Amino acid sequence: MAKANTRPASKTDPATDVNMESTSKAPAPSKTKATTVGSIRHLLKDQGAYSVKGSLWMEFGGERFFGPGRVELLERIEQSGSISQAAKQMRMSYKKAWEMITQLNTQSKRPLVIVQAGGQKGGGSVVTDEARELIGYHKRLRERFTAFLENETKILNAE
């Protein structure tokens, strides 16, 4: 014969599925215009002291594809015409810069950097129009991302 459940029914908050009997009696969060922060307002100290930060990059196949470091590398290659010079300016090994360029070229439909073999003038590297287009996209994406972070910071510190 099955044993009957003799435990009294718990008082569960249907909105959160939390057993209210086992939670502490914390003060209710203050009501604010920002519903995203309203639920944590009671946890925050001084207003104006918090900021929302984040990093932004694109991935392909679970690996980093494009972000601030690669943008800088491409811009420096475009300015100098040289992977070696760009790497030196960034205090990066030539090997690391070469690996980043190889990965960029492999992960995109078209090459982003064309390497010209050394000749009488020593060769060099050319950043393609596709790379410049990708740099422009990333900068616009970064502007939107920064605006989002700044807005969330304002909300977080609002009264």
KOLMARVEX-201345 format. One record per residue (C-alpha): residue number from 1; residue in three letters; x, y, z. Coordinates in steps of 0.001 Angstrom, whole numbers, plus 524288, in hexadecimal, padded with zeros to 5 digits. Example, Ala and Ser with C-alpha at 12.3 -4.5 7.8 and 13.67 -1.06 7.14 Angstrom:
! KOLMARVEX-201345
+------+------+-------+-------+-------+
: resi : resn :     u :     v :     w :
+------+------+-------+-------+-------+
:    1 :  ALA : 8300C : 7EE6C : 81E78 :
:    2 :  SER : 83566 : 7FBDC : 81BE4 :
+------+------+-------+-------+-------+
***
This chain:
! KOLMARVEX-201345
+------+------+-------+-------+-------+
: resi : resn :     u :     v :     w :
+------+------+-------+-------+-------+
:    1 :  MET : 80000 : 80000 : 80000 :
:    2 :  ALA : 8053A : 80D49 : 7FC4F :
:    3 :  LYS : 80824 : 816B8 : 80727 :
:    4 :  ALA : 8004B : 82362 : 806A3 :
:    5 :  ASN : 807D6 : 83022 : 805F6 :
:    6 :  THR : 80612 : 8361F : 81366 :
:    7 :  ARG : 80E48 : 84262 : 810DD :
:    8 :  PRO : 80649 : 84ED1 : 81038 :
:    9 :  ALA : 80590 : 8556E : 802EF :
:   10 :  SER : 8106F : 85F61 : 80128 :
:   11 :  LYS : 80DC0 : 86D6F : 7FDF4 :
:   12 :  THR : 813F3 : 86F17 : 7F086 :
:   13 :  ASP : 81436 : 87BEB : 7E946 :
:   14 :  PRO : 80E19 : 87864 : 7DC1C :
:   15 :  ALA : 81591 : 88331 : 7D503 :
:   16 :  THR : 822F1 : 87E53 : 7D932 :
:   17 :  ASP : 82038 : 8704D : 7DD75 :
:   18 :  VAL : 82786 : 87348 : 7EA28 :
:   19 :  ASN : 8236A : 86D6A : 7F717 :
:   20 :  MET : 82068 : 87998 : 7FF06 :
:   21 :  GLU : 82196 : 87274 : 80C06 :
:   22 :  SER : 82FE3 : 86F73 : 809A0 :
:   23 :  THR : 833D2 : 87D01 : 8050E :
:   24 :  SER : 837FF : 887E4 : 80E07 :
:   25 :  LYS : 82F3F : 8939B : 80FC3 :
:   26 :  ALA : 8373E : 89D09 : 8076B :
:   27 :  PRO : 8317A : 8AA55 : 804C4 :
:   28 :  ALA : 829AB : 8AB14 : 7F856 :
:   29 :  PRO : 83144 : 8B116 : 7ED17 :
:   30 :  SER : 82E32 : 8BF4A : 7EA99 :
:   31 :  LYS : 8256D : 8C27E : 7DF44 :
:   32 :  THR : 82CE7 : 8C965 : 7D46E :
:   33 :  LYS : 82A5F : 8CC88 : 7C64B :
:   34 :  ALA : 83516 : 8C31A : 7C292 :
:   35 :  THR : 82F93 : 8B59F : 7C4AC :
:   36 :  THR : 83CA4 : 8AF64 : 7C171 :
:   37 :  VAL : 842F2 : 8B5D0 : 7CD3C :
:   38 :  GLY : 8370E : 8B6E5 : 7D5EB :
:   39 :  SER : 838C7 : 8A8FF : 7DA6C :
:   40 :  ILE : 8469D : 8AB9E : 7DF71 :
:   41 :  ARG : 84545 : 8B99B : 7E47E :
:   42 :  HIS : 844C5 : 8B4C0 : 7F290 :
:   43 :  LEU : 8522A : 8AE6D : 7F0BD :
:   44 :  LEU : 85970 : 8BA8C : 7EBF8 :
:   45 :  LYS : 860E7 : 8C44E : 7F44B :
:   46 :  ASP : 863FD : 8D227 : 7F020 :
:   47 :  GLN : 85D32 : 8D722 : 7E407 :
:   48 :  GLY : 86625 : 8DB9F : 7D93B :
:   49 :  ALA : 870FA : 8D22A : 7DD00 :
:   50 :  TYR : 86D49 : 8C6B8 : 7D42D :
:   51 :  SER : 8707A : 8C4C9 : 7C5DB :
:   52 :  VAL : 86D45 : 8BA63 : 7BBE8 :
:   53 :  LYS : 878F3 : 8B585 : 7B414 :
:   54 :  GLY : 87A90 : 8ABBD : 7A92C :
:   55 :  SER : 88343 : 8A69B : 79E7B :
:   56 :  LEU : 87EF6 : 8A504 : 7907B :
:   57 :  TRP : 883E8 : 89BE8 : 78607 :
:   58 :  MET : 87E70 : 89337 : 77B6E :
:   59 :  GLU : 8806A : 88491 : 77AFF :
:   60 :  PHE : 87FF2 : 87A9F : 77024 :
:   61 :  GLY : 87E8D : 86C38 : 77332 :
:   62 :  GLY : 880D0 : 86ECB : 781AF :
:   63 :  GLU : 88DD0 : 875BB : 77F35 :
:   64 :  ARG : 890D4 : 8841F : 77F9D :
:   65 :  PHE : 88F8E : 88A32 : 77256 :
:   66 :  PHE : 88F77 : 898EE : 773A6 :
:   67 :  GLY : 8912E : 8A26B : 77ED3 :
:   68 :  PRO : 898EF : 8AE51 : 7834B :
:   69 :  GLY : 8A64A : 8A7C8 : 78248 :
:   70 :  ARG : 8A433 : 8A360 : 7745A :
:   71 :  VAL : 89E82 : 8B08A : 770AB :
:   72 :  GLU : 8AACE : 8B717 : 775D9 :
:   73 :  LEU : 8B398 : 8AD52 : 76EE1 :
:   74 :  LEU : 8ACBC : 8AF7F : 761DF :
:   75 :  GLU : 8AD30 : 8BE46 : 76375 :
:   76 :  ARG : 8BBAE : 8BDE3 : 76681 :
:   77 :  ILE : 8BE59 : 8B4EE : 75AED :
:   78 :  GLU : 8B6FB : 8BE75 : 75242 :
:   79 :  GLN : 8BF0E : 8C9E9 : 7576D :
:   80 :  SER : 8CC43 : 8C328 : 75697 :
:   81 :  GLY : 8CA27 : 8B95E : 74B94 :
:   82 :  SER : 8D0E0 : 8AF3F : 7541D :
:   83 :  ILE : 8CC7C : 8A493 : 75D70 :
:   84 :  SER : 8D9CC : 8A533 : 763F3 :
:   85 :  GLN : 8D900 : 8B3EA : 76659 :
:   86 :  ALA : 8CAF4 : 8B2D3 : 76B24 :
:   87 :  ALA : 8CEDA : 8A80D : 774A7 :
:   88 :  LYS : 8DA45 : 8B01E : 779D8 :
:   89 :  GLN : 8D17D : 8BBF2 : 77BD2 :
:   90 :  MET : 8C81F : 8B381 : 783A8 :
:   91 :  ARG : 8D328 : 8ACF1 : 78B4C :
:   92 :  MET : 8CE93 : 89FF8 : 785CD :
:   93 :  SER : 8D6E7 : 89524 : 7802B :
:   94 :  TYR : 8D729 : 893EF : 7717A :
:   95 :  LYS : 8D2C2 : 885C8 : 77329 :
:   96 :  LYS : 8C6A2 : 889EA : 77AC7 :
:   97 :  ALA : 8C33B : 89468 : 770B2 :
:   98 :  TRP : 8C529 : 88AAD : 7659D :
:   99 :  GLU : 8BC54 : 880C6 : 76C8F :
:  100 :  MET : 8B1C2 : 88B1F : 76E42 :
:  101 :  ILE : 8B26E : 88EE2 : 75FD7 :
:  102 :  THR : 8B20F : 88097 : 75BAC :
:  103 :  GLN : 8A645 : 87E46 : 7645C :
:  104 :  LEU : 89F54 : 88A69 : 75F21 :
:  105 :  ASN : 8A1CF : 88641 : 75116 :
:  106 :  THR : 89D58 : 87855 : 753DB :
:  107 :  GLN : 890EB : 87C4F : 75AFE :
:  108 :  SER : 88C33 : 88607 : 750BE :
:  109 :  LYS : 88705 : 883A9 : 74301 :
:  110 :  ARG : 89199 : 88C17 : 73D03 :
:  111 :  PRO : 89F31 : 88F85 : 741F0 :
:  112 :  LEU : 89FF4 : 89B4F : 74AE8 :
:  113 :  VAL : 8AEAB : 89CC4 : 74958 :
:  114 :  ILE : 8B641 : 8998C : 73D14 :
:  115 :  VAL : 8C485 : 89697 : 73F7A :
:  116 :  GLN : 8CDA4 : 899F7 : 7345C :
:  117 :  ALA : 8DA2D : 8922A : 733D0 :
:  118 :  GLY : 8E6E5 : 89983 : 73502 :
:  119 :  GLY : 8ED5E : 89E29 : 728B6 :
:  120 :  GLN : 8F621 : 8A979 : 7256B :
:  121 :  LYS : 8EE06 : 8B243 : 72E5A :
:  122 :  GLY : 8EC6F : 8A7FA : 73903 :
:  123 :  GLY : 8DE0C : 8A46A : 7376F :
:  124 :  GLY : 8D3C0 : 8A8DC : 740FF :
:  125 :  SER : 8C5A7 : 8A6F0 : 744E6 :
:  126 :  VAL : 8B93B : 8AD1E : 73FE2 :
:  127 :  VAL : 8AC8C : 8AE73 : 7478B :
:  128 :  THR : 8A116 : 8AB87 : 73E89 :
:  129 :  ASP : 8947B : 8B311 : 73C99 :
:  130 :  GLU : 88D82 : 8A7F6 : 743A7 :
:  131 :  ALA : 89629 : 8AA37 : 74F8E :
:  132 :  ARG : 89324 : 8B8BE : 74F5D :
:  133 :  GLU : 8849F : 8B59D : 74E6A :
:  134 :  LEU : 885B8 : 8AC60 : 75A09 :
:  135 :  ILE : 88D44 : 8B6A7 : 761D1 :
:  136 :  GLY : 88282 : 8C08D : 75F0F :
:  137 :  TYR : 87805 : 8B6ED : 76334 :
:  138 :  HIS : 87F39 : 8B3CB : 76FC7 :
:  139 :  LYS : 880D3 : 8C23C : 77317 :
:  140 :  ARG : 8723C : 8C4A0 : 77120 :
:  141 :  LEU : 86F0E : 8B880 : 77920 :
:  142 :  ARG : 8784C : 8BD54 : 783C3 :
:  143 :  GLU : 87173 : 8CAA1 : 783FD :
:  144 :  ARG : 8643C : 8C3F3 : 78607 :
:  145 :  PHE : 86A10 : 8BAFB : 7905E :
:  146 :  THR : 8703C : 8C67C : 7978F :
:  147 :  ALA : 86351 : 8CDE7 : 7972F :
:  148 :  PHE : 85C95 : 8C1DD : 79CD7 :
:  149 :  LEU : 86692 : 8C0DC : 7A7E9 :
:  150 :  GLU : 86589 : 8CF6E : 7AAE2 :
:  151 :  ASN : 856B8 : 8CEB1 : 7AB1D :
:  152 :  GLU : 856E0 : 8C2F4 : 7B442 :
:  153 :  THR : 86052 : 8CA4C : 7BD23 :
:  154 :  LYS : 85705 : 8D5EE : 7BD8C :
:  155 :  ILE : 84BB4 : 8CCF6 : 7C0CE :
:  156 :  LEU : 8539F : 8C610 : 7CB3C :
:  157 :  ASN : 856F6 : 8D2E8 : 7D1E8 :
:  158 :  ALA : 849BE : 8D99A : 7D037 :
:  159 :  GLU : 841B6 : 8DCDE : 7DC2D :
+------+------+-------+-------+-------+
***
